[in-house]
């Protein structure tokens, strides 16, 4: 009898999006195209991942059989923008799934909505986030999950609170204008007109626990320059957010919250945590304070989306580690375990990657199952070597040569396809040279195939039953 033919290679492609260039889905499809140039008969499982930023609402609506609701709200520069929120469908977990809304802050206050010549994080506002929360309540939502990421603001969530009815007043009783810079003049917060429905609403924030509001690693210092702040503006914003935290703790803070996994029952219940990898940076635990149990200055997650985490925590929101919430329903661990090679990607690979970014999370989970991990990135920055300690076996930049930013963004898909092909060819050469055992050690290198159909495992539908 003839021996059975070896099964095709299995690739798991689990990237994040490339900001202002490719969505997570587009990045996954581009990587798959490059891999199939080398191994045309491979089974490729596309697992586009979101981290609370761009694409989060759509991804969760799709996964649960829900729907996006489109409307207009105040954008980060104060100009109305088309935006959306999601109402989760019957695939959401828990009895309240049909009454759960997802507000993606990037869809109304994201950096991509701020024109390059208007990028002043001291002036941009999260007012639209509050407007979306209010709109979700109008639709009958009893639980609102706010996804944090890709923000273009640094106002500590002040604009969101204003949209929900809070009045931010200076020493003369005048309302403050939008933006984080004005918070330096904040004297008190009047919460008398806050939307009363908030008292009966479960408010959840999916955030990066490494982001804090104030201090040496405060959000203004770490992310302000990315949003257009000069060194002087960074210090100005840092001082203003210190003032914001002080007044919030005194005038607004609601019930105690914790940066923890959701309690059993919510539609996005957390899976069991994967085993840690020695080089991964552990997520911090929430430190207590007199401010309703939350340290608004240094508490994990308070700096999410330019401090939106702190503003919503003051209203009683629970700050949740984003991957515990957002990766649920994808059966990610089992899908990584089935792969011969895991490929992840993001726009920039640097020291921040190990502090709660998607490639580090994917690598951490893949290493529990002993799977090799390749990371592709738009840019390779300072500290990128640290990702090896988090479980990434190799990383590869996608740019073939120095190019202008506009060209890099416009040709992102082309560069990513080519980089995925080049990286896989190098991996196959290496396995043949070393004679390494495993799936990559067998067979000759595949020639570049002619154009033709690719065999892909479909994108995930509604999540499986609770595990």
Secondary structure, 3 states (H helix, E strand, C coil): CCCCCCCCCEEEECCCCECCCECHHHHHHHHHHHHHHHCCCCEEEECCCCCCCCCHHHHHHHHHCCEEEEEEEECCCCCEEEEEEEECCCCCCCCCHHHEEEEECHHHHEHHHCCHHHCCCCCCCCHHHHHHHHHHHHCCCCEEEEECCCECCCCCCHHHHHHCCCEEECCCCCECCCCCHHHHHCCEEECCCCCHHHHHCEEEEEECCCCECCCCCEHHHHHCHHHCCCHHHHHHHHHHHHHHHHHHHHHCCCCCCCCCCCCCCCCCCCCCCCCCCCCCCCCCCCCCCCCCCCCCCCCCCCCHHHHHHHHHHHCCCEEEEHHHHHCCCCCHHHHHHCCCEEEEEEEEECHHHHCCCHHHHHHHHHHHCCCEEEEEEEEECCCHHHHHHHCCCEEEECCCCCCCHHHHHHCHHHHHHHHHHHHHHHHHHHHHHHCCCCHHHCCCCCCCCCCCCCCEECCCCCCCCCC
